[in-house]
């Protein structure tokens, strides 16, 4: 009797048994996490300053002009979601927004898609957000499949070439990724008293094995253990898949915002120049 977990659990078990490899994986994951946190904080200085405020409850005052300027720039980046590296850039950005009366909320959502040094927005082709949007359905569909396995009160098993099916102490049901179909076979425990009346596209030997399994304590214990493993493994997997789908959705929205921002700036600049031109020709 094979289970769906065999293909997934075996490499994970080998990894756990190999302590050195496990240490390397955990170490790399920890380093990657630290770099991710630093990236979100935008700089090591910003990160240390926020830790200081978090643990002490007050800001670290500095009389140094350079440190004060750095703190102001980091505060600007934090509040306005930008990546300025100098006071000149922050001043230019504010002047640019005021001059053309730009939608600051939209500009603040651009993040790294705004090239703050030149006040340009990255060009986004329409096919990119569409491609990412359609690709997010892959982890999304996989999430639903994993989530169903995680919450189902039955073990997903396979006997020889019968295909995958749900099994618990009361019934066995043919598995389908899209859910139970009209032609899916079902074998209930009480039906085993009249095996010849069972309507399932299975050979007699398989039906006999399934019926015997309903009354087997060993199989019952195995299924209970399998259900616990399924809930743990596919619960975690569904969480990861949902995170990936959410990340792709966020990237799609980010690209669409960037596209809208470019269009908005083009219209605002065009309007500004038109007004300037009309004022110049006034008597």
Rosetta blueprint (number, residue, H / E / L):
1 X L
2 X E
3 X E
4 X L
5 X L
6 X H
7 X H
8 X H
9 X H
10 X H
11 X H
12 X H
13 X H
14 X H
15 X H
16 X H
17 X H
18 X L
19 X H
20 X H
21 X H
22 X H
23 X H
24 X H
25 X H
26 X H
27 X H
28 X H
29 X H
30 X H
31 X H
32 X H
33 X H
34 X H
35 X H
36 X H
37 X H
38 X H
39 X H
40 X H
41 X H
42 X L
43 X L
44 X H
45 X H
46 X H
47 X H
48 X H
49 X H
50 X H
51 X H
52 X H
53 X H
54 X H
55 X H
56 X H
57 X L
58 X L
59 X L
60 X L
61 X L
62 X L
63 X L
64 X L
65 X H
66 X H
67 X H
68 X H
69 X H
70 X H
71 X H
72 X H
73 X H
74 X H
75 X H
76 X H
77 X H
78 X H
79 X H
80 X H
81 X L
82 X L
83 X L
84 X L
85 X L
86 X L
87 X H
88 X H
89 X H
90 X H
91 X H
92 X H
93 X H
94 X H
95 X H
96 X H
97 X H
98 X H
99 X H
100 X H
101 X L
102 X L
103 X L
104 X H
105 X H
106 X H
107 X H
108 X H
109 X L
110 X L
111 X H
112 X H
113 X H
114 X E
115 X E
116 X L
117 X L
118 X L
119 X L
120 X E
121 X E
122 X L
123 X L
124 X L
125 X L
126 X H
127 X H
128 X H
129 X H
130 X H
131 X H
132 X H
133 X H
134 X H
135 X H
136 X H
137 X H
138 X H
139 X H
140 X H
141 X H
142 X H
143 X H
144 X H
145 X H
146 X H
147 X H
148 X H
149 X H
150 X H
151 X H
152 X L
153 X L
154 X L
155 X E
156 X E
157 X E
158 X E
159 X L
160 X L
161 X L
162 X L
163 X L
164 X E
165 X E
166 X E
167 X E
168 X L
169 X L
170 X L
171 X E
172 X E
173 X E
174 X E
175 X L
176 X L
177 X L
178 X L
179 X L
180 X L
181 X L
182 X L
183 X L
184 X L
185 X L
186 X E
187 X E
188 X E
189 X H
190 X H
191 X H
192 X H
193 X H
194 X H
195 X H
196 X H
197 X H
198 X L
199 X L
200 X L
201 X L
202 X L
203 X L
204 X H
205 X H
206 X H
207 X H
208 X H
209 X H
210 X H
211 X H
212 X H
213 X H
214 X H
215 X L
216 X L
217 X H
218 X H
219 X H
220 X H
221 X H
222 X H
223 X H
224 X H
225 X H
226 X H
227 X H
228 X H
229 X H
230 X H
231 X H
232 X H
233 X H
234 X H
235 X H
236 X H
237 X H
238 X H
239 X H
240 X H
241 X H
242 X H
243 X H
244 X H
245 X H
246 X H
247 X H
248 X H
249 X H
250 X H
251 X H
252 X H
253 X H
254 X H
255 X H
256 X H
257 X H
258 X H
259 X H
260 X H
261 X H
262 X H
263 X H
264 X H
265 X H
266 X H
267 X H
268 X H
269 X H
270 X H
271 X H
272 X H
273 X H
274 X H
275 X H
276 X H
277 X H
278 X H
279 X H
280 X H
281 X L
282 X L
283 X L
